[in-house]
Amino acid sequence: MEIFITLLNLAYAIVGAFITLGFMIMGYKIFDKMTPFDTSKQLAEQNIAVGIVVGSIFIGLGIAIGLVIGMGLN
């Protein structure tokens, strides 16, 4: 029975990771639409300020969604 619970938690974490990646992609797309410049082009030109903002978006979304997934495992 314990192995079933462990496998169920593992499956839940894997699904949660894919959901988190999906939300990160959506957050990046929304940020790209909100800004007056092309975010991908600015990142390709190694604009440090844009890189810091995009990284912050990923960290913030990752923490928020990770907490939701973590609370669901309990």
A tleap script that builds the chain and sets N, CA, C and O, in Angstrom:
source leaprc.protein.ff14SB
mol = sequence {
  NMET GLU ILE PHE ILE THR LEU LEU ASN LEU
  ALA TYR ALA ILE VAL GLY ALA PHE ILE THR
  LEU GLY PHE MET ILE MET GLY TYR LYS ILE
  PHE ASP LYS MET THR PRO PHE ASP THR SER
  LYS GLN LEU ALA GLU GLN ASN ILE ALA VAL
  GLY ILE VAL VAL GLY SER ILE PHE ILE GLY
  LEU GLY ILE ALA ILE GLY LEU VAL ILE GLY
  MET GLY LEU CASN
}
set mol.1.N position { 0.825 -1.200 0.000 }
set mol.1.CA position { 0.000 0.000 0.000 }
set mol.1.C position { 0.865 1.258 0.000 }
set mol.1.O position { 0.511 2.250 -0.637 }
set mol.2.N position { 2.006 1.227 0.714 }
set mol.2.CA position { 2.862 2.403 0.773 }
set mol.2.C position { 3.474 2.724 -0.586 }
set mol.2.O position { 3.662 3.891 -0.930 }
set mol.3.N position { 3.787 1.671 -1.363 }
set mol.3.CA position { 4.366 1.909 -2.686 }
set mol.3.C position { 3.347 2.579 -3.602 }
set mol.3.O position { 3.710 3.388 -4.456 }
set mol.4.N position { 2.075 2.241 -3.424 }
set mol.4.CA position { 1.023 2.869 -4.223 }
set mol.4.C position { 0.941 4.357 -3.921 }
set mol.4.O position { 0.820 5.174 -4.834 }
set mol.5.N position { 1.006 4.705 -2.657 }
set mol.5.CA position { 0.954 6.119 -2.254 }
set mol.5.C position { 2.176 6.856 -2.795 }
set mol.5.O position { 2.061 7.989 -3.264 }
set mol.6.N position { 3.338 6.225 -2.733 }
set mol.6.CA position { 4.560 6.840 -3.248 }
set mol.6.C position { 4.462 7.065 -4.754 }
set mol.6.O position { 4.821 8.137 -5.243 }
set mol.7.N position { 3.981 6.070 -5.490 }
set mol.7.CA position { 3.829 6.213 -6.945 }
set mol.7.C position { 2.781 7.259 -7.296 }
set mol.7.O position { 2.939 8.002 -8.265 }
set mol.8.N position { 1.711 7.317 -6.507 }
set mol.8.CA position { 0.686 8.322 -6.742 }
set mol.8.C position { 1.248 9.726 -6.524 }
set mol.8.O position { 0.969 10.633 -7.307 }
set mol.9.N position { 2.035 9.909 -5.467 }
set mol.9.CA position { 2.664 11.207 -5.212 }
set mol.9.C position { 3.657 11.568 -6.319 }
set mol.9.O position { 3.749 12.728 -6.720 }
set mol.10.N position { 4.398 10.576 -6.809 }
set mol.10.CA position { 5.337 10.822 -7.901 }
set mol.10.C position { 4.597 11.257 -9.165 }
set mol.10.O position { 5.001 12.207 -9.834 }
set mol.11.N position { 3.518 10.557 -9.481 }
set mol.11.CA position { 2.721 10.927 -10.658 }
set mol.11.C position { 2.142 12.329 -10.496 }
set mol.11.O position { 2.123 13.110 -11.447 }
set mol.12.N position { 1.673 12.645 -9.303 }
set mol.12.CA position { 1.113 13.963 -9.033 }
set mol.12.C position { 2.176 15.053 -9.202 }
set mol.12.O position { 1.894 16.123 -9.740 }
set mol.13.N position { 3.394 14.775 -8.742 }
set mol.13.CA position { 4.485 15.746 -8.873 }
set mol.13.C position { 4.878 15.942 -10.334 }
set mol.13.O position { 5.167 17.064 -10.751 }
set mol.14.N position { 4.892 14.864 -11.116 }
set mol.14.CA position { 5.240 14.978 -12.539 }
set mol.14.C position { 4.186 15.787 -13.286 }
set mol.14.O position { 4.520 16.660 -14.087 }
set mol.15.N position { 2.918 15.497 -13.023 }
set mol.15.CA position { 1.846 16.271 -13.655 }
set mol.15.C position { 1.940 17.734 -13.225 }
set mol.15.O position { 1.755 18.639 -14.038 }
set mol.16.N position { 2.224 17.958 -11.955 }
set mol.16.CA position { 2.368 19.326 -11.453 }
set mol.16.C position { 3.525 20.061 -12.105 }
set mol.16.O position { 3.438 21.264 -12.350 }
set mol.17.N position { 4.610 19.348 -12.388 }
set mol.17.CA position { 5.753 19.980 -13.060 }
set mol.17.C position { 5.370 20.430 -14.465 }
set mol.17.O position { 5.746 21.521 -14.894 }
set mol.18.N position { 4.628 19.599 -15.177 }
set mol.18.CA position { 4.189 19.990 -16.521 }
set mol.18.C position { 3.206 21.156 -16.479 }
set mol.18.O position { 3.240 22.037 -17.339 }
set mol.19.N position { 2.337 21.158 -15.483 }
set mol.19.CA position { 1.409 22.287 -15.330 }
set mol.19.C position { 2.188 23.561 -15.020 }
set mol.19.O position { 1.873 24.627 -15.550 }
set mol.20.N position { 3.203 23.455 -14.165 }
set mol.20.CA position { 4.040 24.613 -13.842 }
set mol.20.C position { 4.734 25.155 -15.085 }
set mol.20.O position { 4.761 26.366 -15.305 }
set mol.21.N position { 5.296 24.263 -15.899 }
set mol.21.CA position { 5.937 24.705 -17.142 }
set mol.21.C position { 4.941 25.405 -18.061 }
set mol.21.O position { 5.271 26.407 -18.696 }
set mol.22.N position { 3.727 24.875 -18.129 }
set mol.22.CA position { 2.691 25.508 -18.944 }
set mol.22.C position { 2.363 26.913 -18.462 }
set mol.22.O position { 2.222 27.836 -19.264 }
set mol.23.N position { 2.242 27.071 -17.140 }
set mol.23.CA position { 1.964 28.398 -16.593 }
set mol.23.C position { 3.137 29.351 -16.807 }
set mol.23.O position { 2.930 30.546 -17.020 }
set mol.24.N position { 4.365 28.835 -16.752 }
set mol.24.CA position { 5.529 29.686 -17.009 }
set mol.24.C position { 5.533 30.168 -18.460 }
set mol.24.O position { 5.838 31.330 -18.730 }
set mol.25.N position { 5.199 29.293 -19.375 }
set mol.25.CA position { 5.131 29.687 -20.790 }
set mol.25.C position { 4.022 30.716 -20.991 }
set mol.25.O position { 4.208 31.707 -21.698 }
set mol.26.N position { 2.871 30.479 -20.366 }
set mol.26.CA position { 1.776 31.452 -20.482 }
set mol.26.C position { 2.169 32.801 -19.888 }
set mol.26.O position { 1.868 33.845 -20.467 }
set mol.27.N position { 2.842 32.787 -18.732 }
set mol.27.CA position { 3.280 34.037 -18.106 }
set mol.27.C position { 4.252 34.800 -18.980 }
set mol.27.O position { 4.185 36.026 -19.072 }
set mol.28.N position { 5.165 34.069 -19.628 }
set mol.28.CA position { 6.117 34.717 -20.527 }
set mol.28.C position { 5.399 35.330 -21.727 }
set mol.28.O position { 5.710 36.449 -22.135 }
set mol.29.N position { 4.435 34.596 -22.291 }
set mol.29.CA position { 3.689 35.107 -23.456 }
set mol.29.C position { 2.885 36.352 -23.079 }
set mol.29.O position { 2.835 37.315 -23.843 }
set mol.30.N position { 2.260 36.332 -21.905 }
set mol.30.CA position { 1.491 37.499 -21.458 }
set mol.30.C position { 2.420 38.686 -21.245 }
set mol.30.O position { 2.099 39.805 -21.646 }
set mol.31.N position { 3.572 38.453 -20.616 }
set mol.31.CA position { 4.544 39.530 -20.417 }
set mol.31.C position { 5.015 40.078 -21.759 }
set mol.31.O position { 5.177 41.288 -21.915 }
set mol.32.N position { 5.235 39.195 -22.723 }
set mol.32.CA position { 5.695 39.616 -24.050 }
set mol.32.C position { 4.643 40.476 -24.748 }
set mol.32.O position { 4.983 41.425 -25.455 }
set mol.33.N position { 3.369 40.145 -24.549 }
set mol.33.CA position { 2.287 40.942 -25.162 }
set mol.33.C position { 2.114 42.297 -24.469 }
set mol.33.O position { 1.722 43.272 -25.109 }
set mol.34.N position { 2.402 42.361 -23.168 }
set mol.34.CA position { 2.200 43.600 -22.413 }
set mol.34.C position { 3.291 44.628 -22.660 }
set mol.34.O position { 3.042 45.826 -22.529 }
set mol.35.N position { 4.477 44.198 -23.010 }
set mol.35.CA position { 5.585 45.127 -23.186 }
set mol.35.C position { 5.617 45.684 -24.606 }
set mol.35.O position { 5.225 44.993 -25.546 }
set mol.36.N position { 6.079 46.921 -24.773 }
set mol.36.CA position { 6.116 47.522 -26.112 }
set mol.36.C position { 7.288 47.033 -26.970 }
set mol.36.O position { 7.392 47.412 -28.137 }
set mol.37.N position { 8.155 46.212 -26.418 }
set mol.37.CA position { 9.307 45.712 -27.156 }
set mol.37.C position { 9.195 44.198 -27.293 }
set mol.37.O position { 8.399 43.559 -26.605 }
set mol.38.N position { 10.000 43.633 -28.188 }
set mol.38.CA position { 10.027 42.191 -28.392 }
set mol.38.C position { 10.976 41.569 -27.363 }
set mol.38.O position { 12.191 41.760 -27.422 }
set mol.39.N position { 10.406 40.838 -26.438 }
set mol.39.CA position { 11.195 40.274 -25.345 }
set mol.39.C position { 12.242 39.292 -25.858 }
set mol.39.O position { 13.385 39.307 -25.401 }
set mol.40.N position { 11.860 38.444 -26.797 }
set mol.40.CA position { 12.810 37.455 -27.327 }
set mol.40.C position { 13.997 38.136 -27.996 }
set mol.40.O position { 15.138 37.696 -27.852 }
set mol.41.N position { 13.721 39.212 -28.727 }
set mol.41.CA position { 14.804 39.939 -29.405 }
set mol.41.C position { 15.737 40.586 -28.383 }
set mol.41.O position { 16.956 40.575 -28.549 }
set mol.42.N position { 15.152 41.149 -27.325 }
set mol.42.CA position { 15.964 41.783 -26.288 }
set mol.42.C position { 16.823 40.752 -25.550 }
set mol.42.O position { 17.967 41.032 -25.193 }
set mol.43.N position { 16.268 39.568 -25.327 }
set mol.43.CA position { 17.058 38.514 -24.683 }
set mol.43.C position { 18.180 38.038 -25.602 }
set mol.43.O position { 19.276 37.729 -25.134 }
set mol.44.N position { 17.913 37.978 -26.908 }
set mol.44.CA position { 18.944 37.573 -27.871 }
set mol.44.C position { 20.070 38.604 -27.930 }
set mol.44.O position { 21.226 38.261 -28.174 }
set mol.45.N position { 19.715 39.879 -27.702 }
set mol.45.CA position { 20.720 40.948 -27.698 }
set mol.45.C position { 21.404 41.058 -26.334 }
set mol.45.O position { 22.187 41.981 -26.109 }
set mol.46.N position { 21.119 40.133 -25.433 }
set mol.46.CA position { 21.707 40.053 -24.094 }
set mol.46.C position { 21.424 41.290 -23.246 }
set mol.46.O position { 22.311 41.820 -22.576 }
set mol.47.N position { 20.172 41.735 -23.289 }
set mol.47.CA position { 19.738 42.832 -22.439 }
set mol.47.C position { 19.571 42.290 -21.020 }
set mol.47.O position { 18.676 41.489 -20.752 }
set mol.48.N position { 20.435 42.732 -20.125 }
set mol.48.CA position { 20.463 42.185 -18.766 }
set mol.48.C position { 19.194 42.535 -17.995 }
set mol.48.O position { 18.696 41.702 -17.238 }
set mol.49.N position { 18.667 43.725 -18.164 }
set mol.49.CA position { 17.474 44.142 -17.426 }
set mol.49.C position { 16.278 43.267 -17.793 }
set mol.49.O position { 15.524 42.847 -16.915 }
set mol.50.N position { 16.103 42.995 -19.072 }
set mol.50.CA position { 14.993 42.141 -19.510 }
set mol.50.C position { 15.201 40.718 -18.997 }
set mol.50.O position { 14.243 40.054 -18.603 }
set mol.51.N position { 16.436 40.255 -19.002 }
set mol.51.CA position { 16.730 38.917 -18.485 }
set mol.51.C position { 16.396 38.775 -17.015 }
set mol.51.O position { 15.879 37.742 -16.588 }
set mol.52.N position { 16.687 39.803 -16.242 }
set mol.52.CA position { 16.378 39.772 -14.811 }
set mol.52.C position { 14.868 39.743 -14.598 }
set mol.52.O position { 14.378 39.004 -13.745 }
set mol.53.N position { 14.133 40.534 -15.360 }
set mol.53.CA position { 12.671 40.568 -15.219 }
set mol.53.C position { 12.058 39.227 -15.617 }
set mol.53.O position { 11.189 38.714 -14.912 }
set mol.54.N position { 12.495 38.659 -16.726 }
set mol.54.CA position { 11.959 37.370 -17.174 }
set mol.54.C position { 12.321 36.283 -16.163 }
set mol.54.O position { 11.487 35.433 -15.851 }
set mol.55.N position { 13.528 36.297 -15.657 }
set mol.55.CA position { 13.918 35.337 -14.631 }
set mol.55.C position { 13.075 35.476 -13.376 }
set mol.55.O position { 12.713 34.479 -12.752 }
set mol.56.N position { 12.762 36.710 -13.005 }
set mol.56.CA position { 11.917 36.948 -11.837 }
set mol.56.C position { 10.510 36.411 -12.045 }
set mol.56.O position { 9.896 35.874 -11.123 }
set mol.57.N position { 10.003 36.562 -13.269 }
set mol.57.CA position { 8.679 36.017 -13.581 }
set mol.57.C position { 8.694 34.503 -13.399 }
set mol.57.O position { 7.783 33.944 -12.788 }
set mol.58.N position { 9.719 33.836 -13.923 }
set mol.58.CA position { 9.806 32.385 -13.818 }
set mol.58.C position { 9.941 31.940 -12.368 }
set mol.58.O position { 9.312 30.964 -11.959 }
set mol.59.N position { 10.749 32.641 -11.594 }
set mol.59.CA position { 10.924 32.279 -10.189 }
set mol.59.C position { 9.617 32.474 -9.419 }
set mol.59.O position { 9.222 31.611 -8.635 }
set mol.60.N position { 8.948 33.604 -9.641 }
set mol.60.CA position { 7.691 33.871 -8.951 }
set mol.60.C position { 6.609 32.857 -9.282 }
set mol.60.O position { 5.931 32.348 -8.390 }
set mol.61.N position { 6.450 32.566 -10.565 }
set mol.61.CA position { 5.447 31.569 -10.950 }
set mol.61.C position { 5.819 30.188 -10.437 }
set mol.61.O position { 4.952 29.429 -10.006 }
set mol.62.N position { 7.101 29.861 -10.482 }
set mol.62.CA position { 7.543 28.556 -9.994 }
set mol.62.C position { 7.279 28.375 -8.512 }
set mol.62.O position { 6.850 27.306 -8.078 }
set mol.63.N position { 7.532 29.410 -7.741 }
set mol.63.CA position { 7.278 29.325 -6.298 }
set mol.63.C position { 5.780 29.196 -6.032 }
set mol.63.O position { 5.360 28.360 -5.232 }
set mol.64.N position { 4.983 30.014 -6.696 }
set mol.64.CA position { 3.540 29.997 -6.456 }
set mol.64.C position { 2.924 28.652 -6.842 }
set mol.64.O position { 2.188 28.058 -6.054 }
set mol.65.N position { 3.215 28.182 -8.023 }
set mol.65.CA position { 2.643 26.917 -8.471 }
set mol.65.C position { 3.243 25.756 -7.674 }
set mol.65.O position { 2.542 24.794 -7.362 }
set mol.66.N position { 4.524 25.838 -7.346 }
set mol.66.CA position { 5.161 24.793 -6.544 }
set mol.66.C position { 4.526 24.658 -5.165 }
set mol.66.O position { 4.370 23.548 -4.658 }
set mol.67.N position { 4.163 25.772 -4.565 }
set mol.67.CA position { 3.485 25.717 -3.274 }
set mol.67.C position { 2.122 25.049 -3.386 }
set mol.67.O position { 1.727 24.279 -2.510 }
set mol.68.N position { 1.413 25.344 -4.454 }
set mol.68.CA position { 0.098 24.722 -4.656 }
set mol.68.C position { 0.265 23.207 -4.818 }
set mol.68.O position { -0.494 22.428 -4.241 }
set mol.69.N position { 1.260 22.801 -5.603 }
set mol.69.CA position { 1.505 21.365 -5.802 }
set mol.69.C position { 1.955 20.721 -4.495 }
set mol.69.O position { 1.486 19.638 -4.142 }
set mol.70.N position { 2.852 21.373 -3.783 }
set mol.70.CA position { 3.340 20.843 -2.518 }
set mol.70.C position { 2.243 20.690 -1.481 }
set mol.70.O position { 2.230 19.716 -0.729 }
set mol.71.N position { 1.337 21.627 -1.435 }
set mol.71.CA position { 0.225 21.527 -0.478 }
set mol.71.C position { -0.699 20.380 -0.868 }
set mol.71.O position { -1.316 19.762 -0.001 }
set mol.72.N position { -0.799 20.092 -2.152 }
set mol.72.CA position { -1.648 19.009 -2.606 }
set mol.72.C position { -1.081 17.640 -2.262 }
set mol.72.O position { -1.831 16.669 -2.159 }
set mol.73.N position { 0.234 17.549 -2.082 }
set mol.73.CA position { 0.857 16.265 -1.739 }
set mol.73.C position { 0.620 15.880 -0.286 }
set mol.73.O position { 0.754 14.711 0.074 }
set mol.74.N position { 0.274 16.840 0.544 }
set mol.74.CA position { 0.075 16.535 1.971 }
set mol.74.C position { -1.256 15.955 2.233 }
set mol.74.O position { -1.578 15.644 3.380 }
savepdb mol mol.pdb
quit
